[in-house]
Amino acid sequence: MGDVLIPSLMTGDCNDSICVRASRFWEFYDLNEETKLLHADLVLIDEEGNSIHAQIYPNAFQRFKTLIKEGNVYNLACFRVRKSNDRYKPVTNESMITLSTWTTVEEVVEIPPAFPMFTYSLTPIEQLPSRVDYPEYFTDVIGIVTTISNIMSLRARGRQNDSLKRVVTICNER
């Protein structure tokens, strides 16, 4: 297993290893140029359920795309720890990790049975209105989809380009 847990990570270059599950893995492309990758992102979880956001920039993406699979557990070392982004954080953590071409990745084969699979910070459905236009965190919610609108084109304040929007209505099963 890793040398340290996620809460022990300090800002700067890190040579300690962490043992983490790649809980989520997604790619973020330029909204104006669909084929231009801006970065890939991961949510990583350690054996105690602590989570952190990790980011991979385009110059290192191809390497990690073949090395890291969502759901698997890895020992990672030689990465950079920095202050988390101000907007759209996938987890509650003031730090995040940047993986680079120097980062080492070793898949863990024997995974302890209690190693967490996922991390969520679910928002109760009645609190969703307060999360509108609240960009600090992504919002996790579970509900039943009741309607999905057609796609609408709109221009946000201060933007020069249109964005596409779809309204999804959900309800609580209770």
Rosetta silent file (secondary structure, phi, psi, omega in degrees, C-alpha in Angstrom):
SEQUENCE: MGDVLIPSLMTGDCNDSICVRASRFWEFYDLNEETKLLHADLVLIDEEGNSIHAQIYPNAFQRFKTLIKEGNVYNLACFRVRKSNDRYKPVTNESMITLSTWTTVEEVVEIPPAFPMFTYSLTPIEQLPSRVDYPEYFTDVIGIVTTISNIMSLRARGRQNDSLKRVVTICNER
SCORE:     score description
SCORE:     0.000 S_00000001
   1 L     0.000  173.471 -175.733    0.000    0.000    0.000 S_00000001
   2 L   -69.302  167.261  179.052    0.985    3.650   -0.242 S_00000001
   3 L   -74.548  -36.890 -175.183    3.304    5.557    2.070 S_00000001
   4 E  -136.541  162.906  174.115    0.707    8.162    3.077 S_00000001
   5 L   -94.804  163.171 -176.631   -3.034    8.786    3.012 S_00000001
   6 H   -52.986  -44.537 -178.268   -4.614   11.656    1.063 S_00000001
   7 H   -63.213  -17.904 -179.558   -5.032   14.025    4.086 S_00000001
   8 H   -83.858   -7.803 -177.692   -1.250   13.857    4.702 S_00000001
   9 L   -67.838  137.905  179.721   -0.371   15.292    1.288 S_00000001
  10 L  -114.885  149.426 -179.839    1.358   18.664    1.360 S_00000001
  11 L   -58.015  136.518  178.684    1.464   21.283   -1.405 S_00000001
  12 E   122.868 -170.963  177.886    4.398   20.861   -3.798 S_00000001
  13 E   -70.605  137.502 -175.947    6.154   17.994   -5.530 S_00000001
  14 E  -123.368  123.334  175.933    5.400   14.690   -3.840 S_00000001
  15 L  -103.517   -7.872  173.123    7.624   11.627   -3.961 S_00000001
  16 L   -65.883  156.111  175.326    5.595    9.694   -1.376 S_00000001
  17 L  -103.149  148.556  173.737    3.303    7.092   -2.845 S_00000001
  18 E  -121.912  144.153  176.422   -0.431    6.954   -2.293 S_00000001
  19 E  -103.718  116.221 -172.818   -2.619    3.914   -2.801 S_00000001
  20 E  -140.351  152.473  171.115   -5.873    5.034   -4.418 S_00000001
  21 E   -95.505  136.663  173.040   -8.833    3.780   -6.402 S_00000001
  22 E   -81.664   90.995 -174.687   -9.663    5.631   -9.630 S_00000001
  23 E   -72.729  -42.220  178.383  -13.329    6.114   -8.758 S_00000001
  24 E  -137.227  146.363 -179.571  -14.198    8.388  -11.696 S_00000001
  25 E  -145.384  119.961 -179.913  -12.267    9.261  -14.862 S_00000001
  26 E  -143.870  163.642 -179.516  -13.466   11.759  -17.481 S_00000001
  27 E  -114.229  143.686  179.217  -12.142   14.033  -20.205 S_00000001
  28 E  -120.438  119.034 -177.408  -12.851   17.754  -20.605 S_00000001
  29 E  -106.685  154.883  176.707  -12.742   19.232  -24.103 S_00000001
  30 L   -58.282  129.207 -177.998  -12.736   22.835  -25.329 S_00000001
  31 L   -66.355  -24.582 -178.960  -16.347   23.939  -25.781 S_00000001
  32 L   -95.269  -15.650 -178.729  -15.457   25.774  -28.999 S_00000001
  33 L  -138.897   90.958 -168.753  -13.215   23.065  -30.473 S_00000001
  34 L   -55.805  -23.465 -177.810  -14.660   19.625  -29.686 S_00000001
  35 L   -94.643   -2.725 -177.594  -11.470   17.687  -30.471 S_00000001
  36 L   -91.970  106.415  177.609   -9.171   19.829  -28.300 S_00000001
  37 E   -72.568  126.616  175.545   -8.610   18.114  -24.949 S_00000001
  38 E   -90.483  -41.921  176.079   -8.073   20.650  -22.164 S_00000001
  39 E  -171.692  161.541  170.867   -7.500   18.080  -19.412 S_00000001
  40 E  -111.030  152.034 -174.721   -8.597   14.714  -18.072 S_00000001
  41 E  -132.045  150.952  176.579   -9.828   14.399  -14.506 S_00000001
  42 E  -135.425  151.254  163.917  -10.049   11.708  -11.859 S_00000001
  43 E  -107.870  122.314 -179.496  -11.594   11.305   -8.456 S_00000001
  44 E  -109.493  141.958 -179.833   -9.198    9.253   -6.332 S_00000001
  45 E  -128.744  133.890  175.701  -10.101    7.511   -3.052 S_00000001
  46 E   -91.386 -179.718 -173.679   -7.698    6.053   -0.493 S_00000001
  47 L   -64.734  -17.995  178.687   -8.317    3.024    1.726 S_00000001
  48 L   -98.702    4.803  177.789   -9.952    5.170    4.443 S_00000001
  49 L    89.686    4.006  175.317  -12.413    6.843    2.047 S_00000001
  50 L   -71.418  143.813 -176.718  -10.557   10.169    1.749 S_00000001
  51 E  -127.942  157.027  178.623  -10.896   11.648   -1.726 S_00000001
  52 E  -152.283  148.504  176.387   -9.013   14.075   -3.954 S_00000001
  53 E   -86.022  135.837  174.953   -9.394   15.487   -7.465 S_00000001
  54 E  -123.254  147.489 -178.787   -6.569   14.693   -9.898 S_00000001
  55 E  -130.501  143.760  178.353   -5.927   16.327  -13.247 S_00000001
  56 E  -125.171  125.631  179.215   -3.921   15.219  -16.288 S_00000001
  57 L   -86.513  161.645 -172.310   -2.905   17.741  -18.940 S_00000001
  58 H   -52.816  -36.348 -177.337   -2.848   16.871  -22.655 S_00000001
  59 H   -63.782  -21.608 -179.817    0.911   16.236  -22.881 S_00000001
  60 H  -110.755   -3.700 -171.445    0.593   13.281  -20.459 S_00000001
  61 H   -60.601  -47.418 -175.887   -2.934   12.125  -21.312 S_00000001
  62 H   -57.894  -38.017  179.021   -2.150    9.349  -23.813 S_00000001
  63 H   -62.940  -48.127 -176.434    0.130    7.644  -21.303 S_00000001
  64 H   -75.780  -26.909  179.340   -2.449    7.641  -18.502 S_00000001
  65 H   -59.165  -34.809  179.681   -5.364    6.785  -20.779 S_00000001
  66 H   -90.554  -21.608 -176.706   -3.871    3.323  -21.255 S_00000001
  67 H   -87.774  -36.759 -172.191   -2.490    2.941  -17.711 S_00000001
  68 L  -110.048  126.111  177.090   -5.424    3.967  -15.508 S_00000001
  69 L  -117.146  136.477  178.579   -8.841    2.339  -15.669 S_00000001
  70 L   -56.481  130.423  178.708  -11.847    3.552  -13.703 S_00000001
  71 L    99.979  -21.019 -179.352  -12.455    1.265  -10.705 S_00000001
  72 L   -84.354  163.633 -178.442   -8.913   -0.098  -10.408 S_00000001
  73 E  -111.506  139.555 -175.331   -6.506    0.580   -7.520 S_00000001
  74 E  -138.578  152.818  164.450   -3.021    2.040   -8.029 S_00000001
  75 E   -96.658  122.224  179.491    0.079    3.153   -6.179 S_00000001
  76 E  -115.022  140.777  175.783    0.925    6.634   -7.502 S_00000001
  77 E  -146.099  165.873  178.392    4.141    8.566   -6.845 S_00000001
  78 L    61.259   57.883  177.708    6.002   11.595   -8.242 S_00000001
  79 E  -126.115  174.445  179.790    3.023   13.905   -8.685 S_00000001
  80 E  -111.614  134.755  175.775    2.350   17.519   -7.771 S_00000001
  81 E  -104.967  130.169 -179.468   -0.034   18.592   -5.008 S_00000001
  82 E  -141.500  172.047  176.371   -1.569   22.035   -5.404 S_00000001
  83 E   -62.924  140.654 -179.482   -4.485   24.145   -4.226 S_00000001
  84 L   -67.484  160.757  176.018   -7.738   22.896   -5.720 S_00000001
  85 L   -60.973  155.985  178.074   -9.531   24.788   -8.461 S_00000001
  86 L   -79.529  -21.292 -174.125  -11.943   27.503   -7.341 S_00000001
  87 L  -128.065  147.773  173.488  -14.771   26.175   -9.511 S_00000001
  88 L    55.174   49.862  175.108  -16.433   22.834  -10.218 S_00000001
  89 E   -75.008  133.466  178.253  -14.619   20.717   -7.649 S_00000001
  90 L   -81.486  -17.895  178.834  -15.775   17.093   -7.826 S_00000001
  91 L  -139.390  161.564  177.866  -14.910   16.455   -4.145 S_00000001
  92 L   -85.438   97.608  178.123  -14.586   18.455   -0.955 S_00000001
  93 L  -161.185  132.452 -178.744  -10.831   18.901   -0.635 S_00000001
  94 L   -80.611   -3.766  176.643   -8.785   22.106   -0.673 S_00000001
  95 E  -118.328  161.574  172.171   -5.956   20.289   -2.485 S_00000001
  96 E  -145.937  170.387 -176.738   -5.731   18.462   -5.784 S_00000001
  97 E  -117.487  142.174  170.000   -3.123   16.417   -7.631 S_00000001
  98 E  -113.822  123.367  176.379   -1.564   16.946  -11.052 S_00000001
  99 E   -91.537  138.414 -177.050   -0.241   13.811  -12.745 S_00000001
 100 L  -128.645 -177.438  177.811    2.662   14.380  -15.143 S_00000001
 101 L   -64.479  -17.506  179.511    4.954   12.413  -17.406 S_00000001
 102 L   -87.365  -14.135 -177.457    7.122   11.838  -14.301 S_00000001
 103 L   -65.444  134.263  176.109    4.312   10.235  -12.282 S_00000001
 104 E   -99.294  141.985 -176.924    4.769    6.520  -11.619 S_00000001
 105 E  -130.205  125.220  177.031    1.758    4.209  -11.705 S_00000001
 106 E  -130.874  119.487  179.977    1.671    0.677  -10.337 S_00000001
 107 E   -71.447  137.059  177.268   -1.576   -1.300  -10.388 S_00000001
 108 L   -93.233  124.374 -176.791   -2.473   -3.016   -7.107 S_00000001
 109 L   -89.651  -44.866 -179.310   -3.630   -6.582   -7.711 S_00000001
 110 L   -93.876   98.441 -175.681   -4.559   -7.672   -4.184 S_00000001
 111 L   -97.438  127.695  176.367   -7.110   -5.088   -3.086 S_00000001
 112 L   -56.900  138.867 -176.245   -8.413   -5.179    0.493 S_00000001
 113 L   -59.515  -27.422 -176.936  -12.146   -6.034    0.420 S_00000001
 114 L   -88.454    4.142 -178.522  -13.093   -2.895    2.389 S_00000001
 115 L   -64.710  121.487 -175.279  -11.343   -0.503   -0.053 S_00000001
 116 L   -60.061  147.245  178.847  -14.047    2.071   -0.977 S_00000001
 117 L   -94.789  -39.335 -171.326  -15.391    2.133   -4.544 S_00000001
 118 L  -137.388  160.651  170.877  -17.067    5.550   -4.679 S_00000001
 119 L  -137.214  133.317  178.346  -17.293    8.877   -2.923 S_00000001
 120 L  -142.084  152.590  170.906  -20.266   11.198   -3.068 S_00000001
 121 L  -124.986   84.521 -172.985  -21.513   14.198   -1.188 S_00000001
 122 E   -69.068  135.128  177.597  -25.205   13.923   -1.938 S_00000001
 123 L   -97.057  123.413  176.639  -27.257   17.111   -1.863 S_00000001
 124 L   -57.891  143.313 -174.516  -30.805   16.681   -0.534 S_00000001
 125 H   -56.985  -34.113 -179.481  -33.336   17.478   -3.246 S_00000001
 126 H   -71.014  -15.624  178.086  -34.841   20.354   -1.234 S_00000001
 127 H   -93.321   -3.994 -178.036  -31.402   22.068   -1.200 S_00000001
 128 H   -59.002  -41.866  179.794  -30.979   21.964   -4.991 S_00000001
 129 H   -56.150  -32.512  179.827  -32.424   25.466   -5.625 S_00000001
 130 H   -73.807  -12.969 -179.927  -29.644   26.952   -3.474 S_00000001
 131 H   -92.850   -5.558  176.891  -27.051   25.208   -5.702 S_00000001
 132 L   -65.538  135.242 -178.110  -28.190   26.955   -8.896 S_00000001
 133 L    58.157   29.406  176.057  -25.398   29.258  -10.085 S_00000001
 134 L  -113.136   90.180 -169.808  -23.146   27.878   -7.321 S_00000001
 135 L   -87.788    5.284 -176.726  -20.073   26.818   -9.293 S_00000001
 136 L   -65.041  -41.327 -178.208  -17.657   25.906   -6.485 S_00000001
 137 E  -126.437  152.039  164.667  -18.626   22.216   -6.497 S_00000001
 138 L   -67.952  154.521 -179.220  -20.298   19.777   -8.819 S_00000001
 139 L  -111.166  121.005  175.352  -23.609   18.711   -7.295 S_00000001
 140 E   -95.779  130.493  179.992  -24.310   15.017   -6.653 S_00000001
 141 L  -149.103  149.010  174.004  -27.974   14.120   -6.301 S_00000001
 142 L  -119.545  131.587  179.406  -30.119   11.015   -6.579 S_00000001
 143 L  -167.515 -177.513  178.441  -33.691   11.298   -7.772 S_00000001
 144 E  -104.491  123.664  178.889  -36.190   10.200  -10.367 S_00000001
 145 E   -71.957  124.103 -179.692  -36.067   12.060  -13.690 S_00000001
 146 E  -106.137  -32.296  176.095  -39.575   13.277  -14.506 S_00000001
 147 E  -149.016  151.992  174.133  -38.945   15.539  -17.528 S_00000001
 148 E  -133.447  123.231 -177.721  -36.134   16.504  -19.882 S_00000001
 149 L   -77.780  168.165  169.690  -36.496   19.657  -21.979 S_00000001
 150 L   -69.434  162.437  178.215  -35.388   20.167  -25.542 S_00000001
 151 L   -72.349  133.553  178.448  -31.962   21.724  -25.992 S_00000001
 152 E  -117.518  148.287  175.634  -31.999   25.522  -25.756 S_00000001
 153 E  -102.622  131.661  178.558  -29.341   27.962  -26.891 S_00000001
 154 E  -146.391  160.526  178.456  -28.528   30.822  -24.526 S_00000001
 155 L  -118.877  118.427 -179.689  -25.832   33.368  -23.884 S_00000001
 156 L   -75.082  155.964  177.147  -24.682   33.817  -20.301 S_00000001
 157 L   -55.683  134.935  176.399  -23.788   37.240  -18.928 S_00000001
 158 L    79.328    2.596 -179.916  -20.270   38.223  -19.882 S_00000001
 159 L  -105.898  147.973  178.222  -19.957   35.500  -22.553 S_00000001
 160 L   -97.361  -18.345 -178.107  -19.535   36.073  -26.264 S_00000001
 161 L  -111.200  153.870  175.676  -20.635   32.600  -27.363 S_00000001
 162 L   -75.089  153.252  173.274  -23.894   30.751  -26.945 S_00000001
 163 E  -120.135  156.138  175.652  -24.145   27.725  -24.679 S_00000001
 164 E   -97.383  140.131 -177.635  -26.493   24.801  -24.939 S_00000001
 165 E  -136.318  143.937  174.883  -28.814   24.131  -22.031 S_00000001
 166 L  -135.312  134.278  179.013  -31.262   21.388  -21.199 S_00000001
 167 L   -96.318  123.508  177.629  -33.553   21.465  -18.159 S_00000001
 168 E  -112.741  124.374  179.169  -33.830   18.163  -16.306 S_00000001
 169 E  -103.722  130.147  178.109  -36.552   17.903  -13.654 S_00000001
 170 E  -126.346  159.166  174.708  -36.160   15.332  -10.900 S_00000001
 171 E  -134.285  159.612  177.323  -38.197   14.395   -7.864 S_00000001
 172 L   -78.870  140.854 -178.661  -37.468   12.576   -4.650 S_00000001
 173 L   -70.388  -15.755 -177.809  -38.852    9.044   -4.560 S_00000001
 174 L   -78.674    0.000    0.000  -40.262    9.659   -1.093 S_00000001
